[in-house]
C-alpha cells in the first residue's frame, strides 16, 4: 500500500500538453509496453539528431531525478493513447500536479498508478516556483489526507474517492472486479440454470 508519494518535483508549466507531445505517435507501433520510457516527451527531450535538448527541464540536474511534475492547465488532452501514461511511468514519473486534466488521460493514469492531484491555480503557481529551485526540492503528496507538502507550506488537493483508494491499494478496475469473483460465478451459474430451465419448457 502506498499512502505517500515523495520526490523531486520539476516544473513543466506548458498549457494544453496533449498526448502526442507526451508520447509521439511513432512510438505506438510496439505491441508491448517495453521501451516507452524513451518515447515519453521525446520531441521535447531530444533534437532531430537524437541529442538531449539542454533547454528541457528533465534533461538538467537535479530534475533528471524528478518523479513529480508540476504541469500547466489541461495536461493530457488530445487522443486517448494509454501509451502516454505507460511512458511517463517508465520514465519514473509517479505524479503530476495541476489545475485539471483531460478526462481520458485521468482515467488512464488512475488505472496505471499515476497520481494526478488537482490543486488551485494559486497552489499550482506556488509549486511551479518552488520546484524551479536548482537545489532540487522534494514535494510530499499524502494520498490519505489529500495534502501536498512543499517545504513549510501545505495545501489540499482534490481527488475522487475511487482514484484515491485505487492508488493507495495499488489496484485497478480489473483487480477490484476480481474481488467479487465468487459472486460473479454464482450469478453466472444461476443465469445458466435459468436458461436451461427455459429451454426445457
Secondary structure, 3 states (H helix, E strand, C coil): CCCEEEEEEEEECCCCCEHHHHECHHHCCCCCCCCHHHHECHHHHECCCCCECCCCHHHCCCHHHCCEEEECCCECECCCCCHHHHHHHHCCCCEEEECCECHHHHHHHHHCCCECCECCHHHHHHHHHHHCCCCCCEEEEECCCCEEEECCEEEECECCHHHHHHHHHCCCHHHHHHCCHHHHHHHHHHHHHHHHHHHHC
